[in-house]
Amino acid sequence: MTSEFFEQPFSDSDPVALRRIAELGVAFLCAEFSIDGSISHATYIHDYLKLLEDDPKAIFTAASKAQAAVDYLRQLILVETGRAA
């Protein structure tokens, strides 16, 4: 997956947004594969709150990009294992 995937409104220069996308993707994958875990990133909460103050739709953008990344990874796995549709 290239940085073009993360183009506007997030870019490689926005580490908070990229972390949010990654963390949401991990949460989606853990839920899909019934993986129990603890995500403890309290240090990021201030950054997330600031970003949401600046852009209330940021969580939806991040969730959409995270789901697209998860779908991409799932498709790669299916192709590699010969189970692609």
N, C-alpha and C positions, 0 to 999 in steps of 0.2 A: 504494500500500500504506500503510495507516495504522498508527499506533502500537498499535492493538488487536491487530494481527498479532503483536506482540511481547509480549503480556501474559504473565502469570505463566508460568514462574518468572523471566523476565527482563522488565525494564521499561526505559523511556527513561532512568531514573536509573542504569542499570547499563551504563556505556559499554564496559567490558571484555567483557561478554557480547554486546553489540551488535556490537562489532568482530569478535569470534570468529564470530558468525553471518555477517557480511559477508565475512570472509576465507574462510570455508568455502564460501560461495556463489560467490565468485570462483574458488576452486579447482575447484569442480564445473563451472562454466561453461567454464573453461580446458580442463579434461579433455574435456568434451563437444565442444568446437569445435576441439580439437587446437591450442590456443594455448600456445606455449612462453613461459615467463616465470619470473621469479624473485620469490618472495615473501620479502622480507627485513624481518621485524618482530621482531628480537631484543629490542627494548625492551619488547615486550609479554609475553615469556616468563615473567618473574617474576609478572606479574598472572595469567597463565593457570595457572601452577603453584599459586598461592595459591587460585584459584577451584576447581581440581580437588581440592585438599586439603580444601576446605570441602564440596564436592559432587562425588564421583567420577562421578556420572552427567551432569554438566554438558556434557561433550562430546557425548553422545548427544542431549541436548535441543537443543543448538546445531546439530548436524548435521541434525536433523529440521526445525528452523525454517529452516535454510539451504536444504534441499531443497524445502521448501514455497515459499520465495521464488523459487527458480529455476524451479519448475513454474509459478508465477504469471507470471513474466516470459516464459517460453516460450509460455504460452497467449496473453498479450497480443500477442506477435509474430505468432503464428499467426493470430489474429483480424485484426490489422492488414494482414497480407499475403493474407488470404482463404484461408488453408490450414487453418483450424480444422475439426475433425471434426464 
